[in-house]
Amino acid sequence: MWKRSRRTRWLLAATATGAVLAAGVASLPALADDGTRTVNYHGYEVDVPDSWRVVDLDAEPGTCVRFDKPTVYLGTPGENSDCPANIEAGRTAGLVISKLDAKSAAVATGDTARVSAESGAAKAKSVNDRIQLAVEDAGVLVSAAHNGTTEDRVREVLDSARLTEGAKAAKLSSFDTGAAKAKADPIVAPGTLNDKAFDQCTAPGQGAMDAWKSASPYKAVGIYTSGVNRACGQANLTPEWVAAQNANGWQFIIIHHGLEAPCNPRYTEVFSEDPATARQQGKDEAAGAIEAATALGFGAGSAIYVDIEAYDGCTDPVMAFVSGWAEGLREGGWLSGMYSSGGSGVADLCANYNNDQYVMPDHLWFAWWNDQADTDSGQYCSNDYFTGGRRIHQYSGDVTETHGGVTIAIDRNFMDVKAPA
């Protein structure tokens, strides 16, 4: 993470509805009688639950945009965010309300709905657990994150929108968007590499990536492209960002953080305890992961790694889910990978490596923080399994490193992977 002040400004005061922040564009939230508070930004006003936090990104642009706790972010996220390496909790709900300009429009896609404030979310579909609105009469871009149980509440918030004094109209078509850029040939990831990689909760900014390319030992970057439990915002993660890193010689680990194991108490968005249902859920997750990765510029032949955090028990549904995941990706022409801890998911997977009841993923990514930059999986998995360039070892985590004057919180990995023939 970039070193910045931790003076995150939580705007939770419930007084002075008309009190105005810097430049007169964001009003302090006021409590209403129905358990909500009013938030106003650039003349776009919504009612959000009292419990939601409100963060002023215009004042603190380096604040990490994260949705493990319901939050409204006012302003455009900075390129360099103060995010941890990972967040051990799933997505809840939240909004990012930004001024509609060239910078914010870069994250718009073909699925971004062009709406008026009063039309709310009626015209908008959810893609990759996000509803995105270009509210053109207010001149703001609204990105609303949700999970499977909070989507209705998020839509209620969006439907409460109205225009107030200070609104200044802007058209999304006036700016270049991610959807408008020409697409290059699809990237096949991770490719061939026998070297170090890092992963981070949010895709680092271009300046950070450039600094680390020239000064760090890392050759690949892990990016969270999809999944209902993807907790960090991804303000930098666009097709243009992916293309730029690819052109600069970076390779990629594509990560899907979807449904978690039903015996993992840290998450509410989990797959079924019933193995048959879990297997179908795995196939469904694969379809969504392919769609998201394709939109970023990746193509068939790439491996997508499903993130299954450490759990205790429920081996059968986990194995069924991973089997469905592998089946779904192969049917689409992609490769499958699984990330998990050595003592839980990896041990279960390798104990069933020759069990015809299950379908093995193509790649193994195991977390064993022994500080050894190699692909030896020790007691957790036979080194005779997942051979031939199909292994990644996360050998250290939750560490900070500085390269080229840029400090980022990361997990460290060593990759031994080969591109498909």
N, C-alpha and C positions, 0 to 999 in steps of 0.2 A: 504494500500500500504506500501511496505517496505520503510523505511526512507533512502534515498540516495541523493546524490548531484543532483541538477536539471541542471547541466551543460551539457545538451544534446548537442552533437556536430553535428550541421547541416552542412553537407559538401556541401555547395552551391557555393563555390568559382569556378569561371569559368576560372581560369588560370592554367598554368603549368600542362598540360595533363599528363606529366610523373611524376609529384610529387607523392611521395609515403608516405603512412601512416606507422604506427608501423608495424614492421616485414616485410615490403615490400610486402604486399598482397593486399592492397586496394588503388586504384588510385583516386585522386580527380576528380570529374566529369568535363568534358570539354564541352563547348557549341559547337554544330554543326550548320550548316547553315540552317537546315530544321526544326528548333524549337525543337531540341532534345539536350540532353547532353549525353556523354558517361560515363558509370560507369563500372569499372573493379574491380573484386574481385577474387583473386587466379587464374588469367589467364582466367576468364570467363567474357566476355565483352558484354554489351548490350547498346542500345540507348533508353533512356527514355525521356518523355516530359520535357521541361525546368521547368515546374511548379511543377514537383514532387520533394519532399524533399529527401535527402539522409542522412541516420543516420548510424553512425559507432558503431555497437553493440560490437565490440571487445574492443573499448575504454570505452563504457558506457553500459555494459551488463544489467544493471538494468532498462534501458529505456523501457517504455511501448510500445509494438508493437501494433499499432492501425492503422486502415485503414479508419477512417472518413475523413482523408486528404490523397491524393495519396503520397505514400512514398516508398522508397527503403531502406531496412535494410540490412546492411552488417555485417555478423557475426552470431553467434548462440545466440538466446535470453537467458538471464540468467534465472535461476530458480526462482528468486525473482524479479518481475517487479514492477515498480513504476506506477501502473495503478490506475485510479479513480474507484469508486464503479460502475459507469456506464457512458456511453457516449451517450448524447442525440443527436445523428445524426447517419445516416446509414453508411454502408460500401461504399467506393468508389472503390479504386484499390490500388495495391501495391505488392511489392516483398519482400521476405526474402531470401537472398542468404547466405548460410552457408557452411562452409567446411564440406565435407562428412566424418563423423567420427562416432564413437559409439554413441555420444550424439545426434547428429542431426538425425542419422538413426532411433532413437527410435520413431520418429514421422512419419516415412514412413508407408505406408499401402499397401494393395494389389493393390490399384489403382495408386500407384506411377509409373510413366513411366520411364523406363531406356532408356536414349537417349544420343546422342552426342550433342555437342554445336550447330553444324550447322543444325541438324535436327529440332531444335526449338520445337514448341509445337504440331507438326503435329500428333504425336503418342499419345498425352495425352488427356484424357477426363477430364471434369470438374466434380468434386464430391463435393457436399456441398459448391458450389461457390468458389472452390479452384482448381487450377491446380498445381500438384506437379511433379517435374522432378528431377530424379537423373541423373545429367549430368556427366557421368562417365569419359569421357576423360578430363574433367576439375577438377574432384574430388569435385564437389559441389552439394548441395541439394537446389533446388529452389522451394519455395512455393509461388504461385501467387494468390492473392486474387482479387476478382472482384464482380461486381453485374450484373444485367441483361443487363445494357447498356454499361458496360465497358469491357466485356469479349473480344470483338474483339480487342480493343486497347491493352489489356494485352497480347493477343496472338501475336500481331504485335511486341511488345517489346521482347517477348520470341523468336520470329522468327528472330530477329536482332542479335542473339547471335553468337559469334565467339570465338575461342581460341586465346590467346595471350601469350607472354612470362610469365612464372610463373605458368602455368597450371601443375598440378600434378594429374595424373589419379588415381581413386579409384573406386572399385566396391561396389555397395550397398550390394551385397551378402556376402561381407566380414564381415558384421556387423549384430548383432541381430536387427530386426525391429519389430515394433508393429504388422505387419502382420504375423510374424513368430512365435509369442508366442502362446502357447496353450490357448484355451478359457475355462474359468471356467463356471459353471452354470450361466445362466442369472440372473441378479439382478432385483428385482421388487422394484421400487421406486415410491413414497417416503417411502412406508412401513407404519408402525404404529408409531406415535409420537405425544405427546402432550408437546411440548417444543420449545425452541428457535432455529432459523436457521439464517444463513447469506448468502447473495449472493454478488458476486463480478464479475467485468467485465471479468476477466481472471482467470482460475483455479490457485490457489496459489501453490507454490512449496511444495515438500514433507516436507521439514524442517518446513515451516510455518504451514502446516496442522498438523504435529506432535505436535508442540508447542501449537497450539490452542486446540488440542484434550485434552491435559492434563491440560490446564490452563484457557480456555474460558468457558462461559456458553452455548456455541452453540453445538448442536447435529447433525445438518444437514447443508449441503452446497448447494447453488444454482449454477449450472453450465450451461453456454450457449453452447449447443451442436450443434446447427444448425441454419440456416436461413440467408437470403441474407442481412439482416441488422445487423448481428453480427459483431460489429465493432472492437473488440479487437482480437488480435492474441491469439492462444491457444497452446503455446509451450509445456505446461505441460499436456494437456488434451489428454491422450492416454488410451487404454484399461488397461494398466498396472497401470496407476495412479488411475483409477476408482477402480480396483480390490484392490489396496493397501489401499485406503480409506475405502472401504467396509470391508476389513479384520480388520481395526483398529476401526471399530464401527461407522463410519460416515454414515449418511443417505443422500439422494440426492433429490434436486429439479431439474428436467430436464427442461431446458428452450429453447424454439425455438423462435428466434427473426427474423421472416420472414417479409413478406409484411406488411406495416403499413396502417392505415386508409387514404383514399384519401383526407380527409380534414385536414390532419396533415402537415403543411407547412415545418416541419423540415426534412421531408424525401422525396426522389425522387422515391424510390422503394415502391410503394403502390399498393393495390388491386383496382379493378375496382369500379367505382361508380354504375355500373349496378349490382343489387343484384344477378341476376342469374349467371352472370360471376363471381362475388365475391364468391359465394357459391362453384362453381367448383374450384376456386383458393384455397379456404380453404381445400378442399379435396386433392388437389395436394400437398399443403404444408404438410399436415398430412403424406402423403406417404414418402416425403423426410425426415421428422423429424423421422419417424420410422426407416428408413434406417440408419440415422446417429446415433441414440441412440443404435440401435442393434449393430453397429460396435464398440461401446464403451463398450459393455458388458451388456446392459440392455435388458429386455425381456418383452414379452406380460404381461399385467396386470399392467404395469407401467403407471403412468400419465405423460403426456408431456404438459407443460404449454406454450401457445402461448402468446407472449408479444405484447400487443396492448397499445402503449403509449397514454398519454392524448391527446384528440382531441376535436374539437368543431363542432358539427353537424354530418352529414352523418350517422345517426343511422341505417338506413335500410341496406346499404352495410356492415357495421360492423357486424350487427346481422346475415346477410346472410353468411359472411365469417366465423364467429365463428360456425355457424350451420354446414357448410361444414367441418370445422376442426373437430368438434365433430363426425360427420358421418364417416369421413375418418379414424379416430383413432379407433372407435368402430368396423368398418369393419375389421381392422387389429388385433383386440383382445387387443387393448390398451385402456387406459382411457385418457380422455381429460381434460385439465384445461385451464383457461383463466386468465392472469394477466392484470390488468388495474387500472387506478386511480378510486377512489370512485366516483368522480364527473362526469366522462365521461363513460367509458366502463362498469363499474360495475353498475352505475345507469341505463344505458340503458338495460343491461342484466337482471337486477332484475325487471325492469318495464315490461319486456316481458317474465317473468318466466313461466307464464301460457298461453302464446300465442302459439297455435298449429302450427303457421306458421314457428316457429323456433325450432331448436334442442338445448337444453341446454348442456353445458359441464358438465362433472362429478364433477369437482372441481372448486372452486372459490379462486382466489388469489387477494386480493384487497389491493391497496396502499392508506393508510390513515395515514399520519404521525402525530399521536396524542400522541405518546410516551407511548401508553398503550399496553403492551404485552398480548393481548387477541385476540379473534376472533369476537368480537362485531363489526358489520359493521355500527352501528349507523343509520343515516338518509339515507345512500346510498343503503342499501339492507336489506330487512326483515331478521331477525335472524331465521325465520322459513324456509328460503331457504338454500340449500346446507348444510344440517345438517348431522349428523352421521359420522363425521370424514372426511369432504370434504372441509375444509377451511384453508387458510393461510392468515395472516394479516401482510403486510409490514408496521410496525408501526413507523419506522424512517429510514432516508436515508442520503447518502453522509456524513457519519461520519467516524472517524478513531478510532480504538481501538487497544490497545496493550495487548497482552497476551503471557506469556512465552518469553518476550523480543522481540516479533515480532509485528510490527504495520502494519495493513492492512486497507484500505478504504473499507467500506462495506455499505450495506443496512441491517437493522435489521428486522427480521420476527419472528412471532409466529405461530406455526403449530398445528392444530388439525386434524390429518389425520389418516386413518386406511387402512391397506392393504386389498385388495379384498379378500372376503371369498373363 
